[in-house]
């Protein structure tokens, strides 16, 4: 089944067993906005035990909160028992739950009115106990009930308010907005992984610029990513950055990130100039200009530290740091040796490096010559010339009489460089090259 088919089947099964059952939350919101929901949630008055009796192919992932996941081969749907939550000591999870009998009681514990709608999939009837349809029409993000209470219950909701406002291009209702600003410093009660994931969604849902502007306006940015907040007001040399300061430049790049872009590209764009604020030097002398000496090296270390703080995977951390480390190398591509250029374009996920450079140019001087040069090089150069097959190994060098050690790497790199430059095409040429270039370093006279 597809997710919607499974959710509809679940609602029918629950109702035939004498229970109430509705689609609830984001899937209802998205259906009313004529968007395809990413997933489906069901709310019911059936207890978790009863849900698992009706759906043996299920897993109680949050039984203490009344949550069960029902699945088949192709889909899974989360089903939650109507409930009221009792206290949130950790600012994230309820201390306990009281099962409720009506959907009206259940939606009062949810975050925003646009996520508090229910749908009877058989009748197509929408149940709205919180004014969610009116707020959808008004394009408004509004906390259900008292905003302060909603955010005290779950601090992550402050980030979610920003993300929904950015994704849908909605405004945050004034009381809801004010409540976020008053509690922004408490966002640290949320786990770093959840903060990372919310920021990643802001970066990859197609409205990254507005999302980060809202994070700034709600005062969340300085607590979640203080390194980004410090970009504000850091001037840049106008001959290279006529658009303005580092914060303006970064926002212009974020604005160009499309929905569905990779998380590593999004974070690479966000962090590529993170080393500029701590390396800023004002103009010195009549011919001087603003300088950021060493900002790439400083920024790479900062990106690694931010990724470690937010518990990125080692793979993602390496790629994000590489995007920061190499983002200025494009200015040198016209002067690079062919072997150096080929090694450059062999960087893992090089398409992300290329795209970051394109966005960087469009958000500043708008000169795409280096981008077009590299694109043309990739189109015109066969892959086997960019990554030629290895023609010699360490065993070959041992047969030639070279002592094992660091010299092997030096020789093999020299051989590959010659391959990349077009000087070596086969094993015989490689052996001849090594004999001529390194004969004086052979330990035994075996050539």
N, C-alpha and C positions, 0 to 999 in steps of 0.2 A: 504493500500500500504506500501511497504518498502520505506525507504528514497530515494534510487536511483530511484525507480519507480515513486515516487512523483516528483522528480526533472526532470526526463525525460518527464513526463506528462506536467509539467509546461513549459518546453522549447518548446514542441510541440504546446501547447495552445498559448503561446506568439507569436510564429512564424506564426501560422495560423491567428493571429490577426494583422499581418503585422509588428511585432517587431523583433529585434535581441534578442537572448537569448543563453547563454552559461553556462556550469559548470565553476566555477572559484575558484582559491585559493587552499587550502590544499587538497580538494578532488581530483583535477586534479593531483597534485603532488603525492598523495598516489596511484592513479590509475596507473600512469606511473612507480611507484616503485613496482607495483604488491602487494600493501597493501590495505586492506579493509578500506575505509574512515570511520571515526567516524561519520561524518555528511556531508551534501552536501550544497553548496551555489550556487546560480544562479545570474548572472549579466545580465542586460537587458537595452535597451534604453527606455523602457516603464516607465512612471512616476509612483510614488507610488499610485496615485489616480487610474490610469489605471490598475495597478496590482490588486488593491482591487476590481475593477469592474469585472475583469476576474476571480478572485478567492475570492468569498464572504467569504469563510471560511479562513479568514486571520486576522492578527493583525498588525497594524502599530506601531512597537516597537521603531522605530527611524525614524519617518517620516521626521523630520528636516534634517536627513542625507540620506534620500531616501531608508530606510530599512523597509521591510515588511516581516513578517513570515507567510507562508502559511502552513496549517496543515490539516491532516485528523485524523482518529481515532488512527492510529499507527505510524505516522511520521510527522515531520515538516521540512521545508526547508526555509532558509533565502534567500530572493531575494533583490538585491540592484540595484538601478538605476545607470547607468554609471554616474560618476561625477568627478569633480576636487574639491579639498578642498581648502578653503581660510583661511589661518592663523590658528595657534594653540596657542592661548594665554595661555591656561592652561597646555600646554605640553601633552595633552592627547586627546582632542576632537577638531575637526575643528570648527572655529568660524562661518563658513558658507560653503555652497556648491554651486557649479555651475554645473548643469546637463550637461553631455556631450552626444555626439551623437555616438561616436565610442569607441569600447573596447580598442583601443590603448591608448586613452586619460585616460581611467579609470584605467588601470593597473599602470600608472605612479605614482599614489598616494599610491600604496600598499607597503608592507614592504620589502620583499626579493624576489629575482628573481625566486626562486623555488616556491614561492607562487603567482607569477604573471602570471601564465599560464591559458589559457582558453581552453575549450574543447567543440566542437560541438558533442553532444551525438548521434545524428542521423548518421553523417558521420564519426565519430571517428577522426575528424580532430582537431589537436592541434594548437592553435594560440599562438605564442611566440614572443612578441615584446621587451622582456627585456633580452634575453639570458638565460632563466631559464632552458631549456633542456641541454644546455652545462654545466651549473653549477650543475645540477643533475648528469650528467656523471662525472664531475670532483669532485663531493662530496664537494661542496663549498657553504657556506652561504655568500651571497653578497647582500648588500642593493641595492635597485633599485635607480638608479641615484646617487645623492650625499649623502653619508652616514650621514654626519653631519646634513643635512636637514631632512632626514628621522627620525633621533633620536630626533631632536629638535621638530618635529611634535608630536611625541609620545614616551615618555621616556620608556614606557613599552617594546618597541621594542628591547631595549638593553637586557632585560631578555629573551625575546623570541629568540633572536639570539643565546644566550647561550643554551637555551633549545633545539632548533632545531639541533644545532651542536652536542649536547650530544646524543639526541635521535637517530639521523641518523649516528652518528660517522663521521661527516663532519668537515672540518676545516673552520674557519671564515676568509674570505678574508682580507688581511692585512689592507687596508684602512677602512674597516668596523670594524675590531678589534680595530684599533687605535682610531676611532671615539667613540667607547664605553668607552675606558679608559679615554679619554679626558672629557667625560660627566658623568662619573660614579657617582660623587657626587650629580648630579641632579636627581638621581633616586627617591629621597624623594618627588618629585612632583607627583609621582604615589601613588594612595591610598594604604593603608596598606593591604586591602583585596585583591587587585590585585597582590601585591607582594607576599602575602601568597599563593595565588592560583598558581602563576608561580613556586614558590619554591616547592609546593606540587607536581606539575606535574614533576618537575625535579626529585623529590624523588621517584616517582611511575611509571615512564615510562621505567625503566630498565637500565638506564645509570646514576645513581645518583652520582657515584664517579666522572665520567668525568664532569658531570654538575657542581658539586661544585668546582672541580679544575679549570674549566673555569670561574666560578664566581670569584674565587680568582685571576686568571691571568688577568681578565679584570678590576679588582679593584672594582667590584660590591659587593663582599662579605663583605668587611669592612663597607659598607654603609647599606646593607640590613640586615646582621646578624653579627654585630661586635663581638658578644660573640663567634661565631664559628671561626672567623678570629684569635681570641686571643689564640686558641688552638695551633697554629703553634709554634714550638720550645719548647713547654712545655714537658720536659723530664719525663719519667716514669721509675719505678724500673725495670731493665732488667730481673730480675728473674720472674716477672709476665707478663712483656710486652717486650719480645725480639724484637718485630717488630719495636719499636721506639716510637716517641713522640705521644701526644694525637691526633694531626692532622693526622698523619699517621694511627694510630689505627682507628680513625673514618672513614677515607677514605676507609680502608680495609673492614669495615663493610658495608659502603654504596655500595661498589662494589658488594656485595652479595645480595642486595635487588632486587628481581625479578620484571619485569614489571607486573603491576596490584596489587602490594602489597597495603595494606591499608594505607591511609594517616597517621593514628595515629602511625602505626608501623614505617613508614618512618621517621616521626618527632621524635619518641622515640629513634630510632637509632642515629639520628643526635644530639640529645640533651642529651643522657644518661650520657655523661661525661662533660657536660657544666660547672659543678661546679669545675672541676679540676684546670683550670688556676688561679682562685682567691684563691684557698686553697693550692697551691703548696708550699711545704717546702723542701729545699735541705737536703741532708744527714747531720746528726749531729753526730760527733764522729766516731771512727774507725769501729763500728758495725752498724752505722746508715744507713738508706736508704731513698730515696725520699718518702715523705708522702703527702697524700691529706686528712688530717683529716677533717671530716665533709663534704666532697665533695658531698655526696648524699643529705644531707639536703639543702646545699647551691644550688646544682644543681636543686633540686625540686622547690625551690622558684624561681630560675632564669627561669626555664621552664614555670612556671605559668605566670611570668611577660612577657616573650616573647609571649606566647599564647594570653595574654590580649592585648599586643601591636598590634598583628596581627589580632585581633578580631576573634579568634577561637570561636566556639560554646562552651558553658559550658561543654557539654558532651565530646567533643574532648579534651578540655583543661584538664579535669579530667583524661582522659585516658592517655594522653601524660605525665602528671605529675606523674601518678601512675607508668608508665613504668620507669621513671627516679628514682622514690622513691624506687622501689622494685628490681632494677636490680642486686644488690649485695646479695640479700637474698638467691640465689641459692647455695652459698658456704656453707650455714648452713643446707641444707636440710637433710644431713645424721644424724645430731644431733637433729633435730626437733622432738618434741613429735608428735604422730600420729594426735592429734587434731589440733596442730599448722600447720602441713603439709596440712591437709585437708582444713583448713581455707585459707591457702596460695593459693592452686590451685583453690579456689572458687573466686579468684579475677575476676572482670568483664573482659571478653576477655582474659582469661589467656593464650590462645594460642599465643597471641602476646608477652606476657612476656616470654614464653618459647622460642619463635623464636628469640627474642632479645638476650636472654642468649646464644643460640646456635651461633648466629653470633658473639657475643662478644668473645666467646671462640675461634672460628675459626680465629678471627682476632688478637689473642694474643697467649696464651699458648697451645691452641688446645686440651685441656683436656675436654672431653665431659662427664665425669663420672656423674656429677650432672644432666646434661640434660637427659642422658639415665636413671638415677635413677627415675627422675620425670615422664618421659614418661612411664616407666614400671609400676610405681605406678598408674598412670591414667588408663593404660590398664587393670590392675589386680584388681582395686578397683571398685566395683559396684557404680553407681551414687547415689543410695539411701544411701550408707554409707558415701559418701562425703557430701551429703546434706540430712541428715535424716529428716523425718517429725517432726514437733514440737509436743511434747507430753504433754506439760503444757502451760498454758496461765496465764496472770495476774489474771483472774477471779478465776483460781484454787488456786493461792496464797492467794487471798483475802478470799476464803472459808477456807483455812488453818489457817487464822488469822494473816497473815502478813500485817503490815500497808503499804498502798500505798506509793511509793517513789523510790529513787535510788536503794533500796535493791532488787526490782523486777528484774532489769536488772542483778544485780550480781547473783541472784539465777538462772535466766533463762540461763545465760551464763554458769554457773557451770553445769547445767543440760545438756546443749548441748555439753559441753566439755566431759562429761561422756558418752554421746551418741557416740561422735566421737571416743572415746577411746574404745568403745565396752562394757562399763559397764552398760549402760541403754538401754533396747530394747523396752520398752513399758511404758504406763502411770502408771501402778501400781508400777513398779520399780522406776519411776521418783518420785512419791509421797513418797515412802519409803526413797529414797535418800535425799529428801528435809527435811523430818521429822528428819532424823538422823543428817544431816549436819548443819541445820539451826534452830533446835528446840529452842535454847536459845534466838533467836531473834524474836520469835512470841510474839505479844503484848497481845493476849488473849489466854487463855488456852483452845484451841479448838482441840488439837491433841488427 
